[in-house]
């Protein structure tokens, strides 16, 4: 099957990375697998746009930047089914809660959340909330939401393409490994959207996302031998934080 991007990959990406109703999404997503990963950054356009649809009216009603930021985050969490947040929590618990590779993977597969995961979620939500509130206070709503949503999903594609799965039977292993064309497509989508929304600040934002995700990838490779779906979710969360903070410093 060809690696060339298809328009049908967009609903595949939405079906895999969100809980939004996309008819027939699950089957198409598995059939195309990693070939559709170039469209994963485009999911950020949808989630960021939905968040803006709530944040803008909230600001217009005088609810304030902090409340609007909280509502925007709530929308993204609902739209994605808390998928990436769950991955971050499991990653924090697993990578730091076990002494062996097997035990770490076992912890990551446990639905219960420990102290590491709880603190990781608190810090992630808190930092993103504070960053969005700062943007909203300056009158910037749509640009940071779209740019962060798109750019933060590129590292998931690159991690899948450059690391082996830590489990042979995990979801990320079943989805497959994105090829060079797919990885390049994901970067291109992020560059185009980033340049149209936040301009030249796209470049340091991409570098920041790459740095934090590369750091996580090195730790994951050393501790569990590769990536899992949880690692990919953690990549997205850490990258989103890095992008928002970088944009705050550069815009």
CORCORGI-V404401 format. One line per field, one symbol per residue. phi: phi as a letter, one per 30 degrees, with the letter a starting at -180 (. if undefined). psi: psi as a letter, one per 30 degrees, with the letter a starting at -180 (. if undefined). burial: 1 if it has 9 or more other ideal C-beta (glycine too) atoms within 8 Angstrom, else 0. Layout:
phi: ???
psi: ???
burial: ???
//
This chain:
phi: .ddeebddddddddddcbcddbeiddddddddhddddedeeddddddddddddcdddddddidjdddddddddddddddciieddddddddddddccbcbedddddddddddccdddddddeddddddddddddddddicbdedddddddddcdeddddddcbdddcdcddddddjbdddddddddddedddddddcbiddeddddddddddddddddddddcbilcbddddddeddddddddddddddcd
psi: kkfkkkfffefeeeeeflgkjjkgeeeeeeeebffgfffeefefeeeeeeeefeeeeeeefgfleeeeeeeeeeeeeeefggeeeeeeeeeeeeffglfleeeeeeeffkflkaeeeeeeeeeeeeeeeeeeeeeeffgjdeeeeeeeeeeffefeeeeeffllkfkfgleeeeeajkaeeeeeeeeeeeeeeeefegbffeefeeeeeeeeeeeeeeeeeeefgalleeeeeeeeeeeeeeeeeeeeff.
burial: 00000000111111111100010010011101111111111111111111111111011000001011111111111011001111111111111011001011111100000101111110011011111111110001111111111111111111111010111001011110011011111111111011101100110111011111100110111011011111111111111111111111000
//
